[in-house]
């Protein structure tokens, strides 16, 4: 696992905190001597991206962002060469399209598999925290609404009807029982299973 550090060492972050890798750096880490040979693998990875039935939240131009990298020559002049700013998923696809018999490729496959799995866990945890926060907000506003309704002299039965009508309006005509059935929660609170609303 120690050799996997090479991919951490060449990882960078953009202004929004997203990780990316320079294709030129990745080329060296994967043991490709010639850019032309490595770029063929990048093109295969782009084809995999386009042909994949699994779609990401990002488009191909985000995952394989073409950039120009400045190189200073011995005489002090600057030359700009083609490079790509690669997302984690792009690096994963590049590793998958390389020859796994080569040790650096096999290492990259392991590394980007692990990193992708970790990112998925982090994303899932963030969604769970958002959902809990929304649930807490909902619970607090529901308590206040219930107190206001009771203070206005509405009976508990009337309050239940008001809430049921509100749920039906909010969820396109579905009742609480319909939502429990749809989300498979049984008698547990179905609101816990809802995706977060922004």
LINPEFEN-V665017 format. One record per pair of residues at least 4 apart in sequence whose C-alpha atoms are under 7 Angstrom apart, sorted by sequence separation. I is the first residue (numbers start at 1). GAP is how many residues later the second one is. D is the distance in Angstrom with one decimal. If there is no record, write none. Layout:
# LINPEFEN-V665017
{{I	GAP	D} {I	GAP	D}}
This chain:
# LINPEFEN-V665017
{{5	4	6.2} {6	4	6.6} {7	4	6.3} {13	4	5.3} {14	4	5.6} {22	4	6.2} {23	4	5.9} {24	4	6.7} {25	4	6.4} {26	4	6.0} {27	4	6.4} {28	4	5.8} {34	4	6.5} {35	4	5.9} {36	4	6.6} {38	4	6.5} {39	4	6.2} {40	4	6.3} {41	4	6.1} {42	4	6.3} {43	4	6.3} {44	4	6.3} {45	4	6.2} {46	4	6.3} {47	4	6.1} {48	4	5.8} {58	4	6.2} {59	4	6.6} {60	4	5.8} {61	4	5.0} {72	4	5.8} {73	4	5.3} {86	4	5.6} {87	4	6.3} {88	4	6.2} {89	4	6.3} {90	4	6.2} {91	4	6.1} {92	4	6.2} {93	4	6.2} {94	4	6.4} {102	4	6.4} {103	4	6.1} {104	4	6.1} {105	4	6.2} {106	4	6.4} {107	4	6.1} {108	4	6.0} {109	4	6.0} {110	4	6.2} {111	4	6.1} {112	4	5.8} {113	4	6.2} {114	4	6.2} {115	4	6.1} {116	4	6.2} {117	4	6.3} {118	4	6.2} {119	4	6.1} {120	4	6.1} {121	4	6.1} {122	4	6.2} {123	4	6.3} {124	4	6.2} {125	4	6.2} {126	4	6.2} {127	4	6.1} {128	4	6.2} {129	4	6.2} {130	4	6.2} {131	4	6.0} {132	4	6.1} {133	4	6.3} {134	4	6.0} {135	4	6.0} {136	4	6.2} {137	4	6.2} {138	4	5.9} {139	4	6.2} {140	4	6.4} {141	4	6.1} {142	4	6.1} {143	4	6.2} {144	4	6.2} {145	4	6.2} {146	4	6.2} {147	4	6.0} {148	4	6.2} {149	4	6.7} {150	4	5.2} {154	4	5.9} {155	4	6.2} {156	4	6.2} {157	4	6.4} {158	4	6.3} {159	4	6.3} {160	4	6.1} {161	4	6.1} {162	4	6.2} {163	4	6.2} {164	4	6.3} {165	4	6.3} {166	4	6.1} {167	4	5.9} {168	4	5.9} {169	4	5.8} {174	4	5.5} {175	4	6.3} {176	4	6.2} {177	4	6.2} {178	4	6.1} {179	4	6.0} {180	4	5.7} {181	4	6.9} {185	4	6.9} {13	5	5.3} {14	5	6.6} {21	5	6.9} {27	5	5.4} {28	5	7.0} {58	5	6.8} {72	5	5.6} {73	5	6.1} {86	5	6.3} {100	5	5.4} {101	5	6.9} {149	5	5.8} {150	5	6.7} {154	5	6.4} {168	5	4.3} {174	5	6.5} {180	5	5.3} {181	5	6.9} {185	5	5.7} {13	6	4.4} {32	6	6.1} {72	6	4.4} {99	6	6.3} {100	6	4.9} {168	6	4.9} {180	6	5.9} {12	7	5.6} {13	7	5.9} {71	7	5.5} {72	7	6.3} {98	7	6.1} {168	7	5.3} {183	7	6.7} {11	8	6.6} {12	8	5.3} {70	8	6.2} {71	8	5.1} {167	8	6.4} {11	9	5.9} {12	9	6.0} {70	9	5.7} {71	9	6.0} {167	9	6.9} {11	10	5.2} {70	10	4.5} {95	10	5.8} {149	10	6.8} {180	10	5.5} {183	10	6.8} {10	11	6.5} {27	11	6.2} {69	11	5.3} {70	11	6.5} {164	11	6.6} {179	11	6.7} {68	12	5.6} {69	12	5.2} {68	13	5.4} {69	13	6.3} {95	13	5.7} {96	13	6.3} {68	14	4.9} {69	14	6.0} {95	14	5.2} {10	15	6.6} {67	15	6.2} {68	15	5.6} {67	16	5.2} {66	17	6.0} {67	17	5.5} {92	17	6.6} {66	18	4.4} {67	18	6.7} {65	19	5.3} {66	19	6.4} {64	20	5.9} {65	20	5.0} {92	20	5.2} {64	21	6.0} {65	21	6.4} {91	21	7.0} {92	21	6.9} {64	22	5.0} {63	23	5.4} {64	23	6.9} {63	24	4.7} {88	24	7.0} {63	26	7.0} {64	26	6.5} {63	27	5.6} {45	48	5.1} {45	49	5.1} {42	52	5.9} {45	52	6.2} {41	53	6.2} {44	53	6.6} {41	56	6.3} {41	57	6.6} {135	57	6.8} {24	59	6.2} {23	60	5.9} {22	61	6.9} {23	61	5.1} {22	62	5.9} {23	62	6.4} {22	63	5.0} {23	63	6.5} {21	64	5.8} {22	64	6.1} {131	64	7.0} {20	65	6.2} {21	65	5.0} {131	65	5.3} {20	66	5.3} {21	66	6.6} {130	66	6.6} {20	67	4.8} {19	68	6.7} {20	68	6.3} {31	73	6.6} {30	74	5.0} {29	75	6.9} {30	75	5.8} {4	103	6.4} {4	107	6.1}}
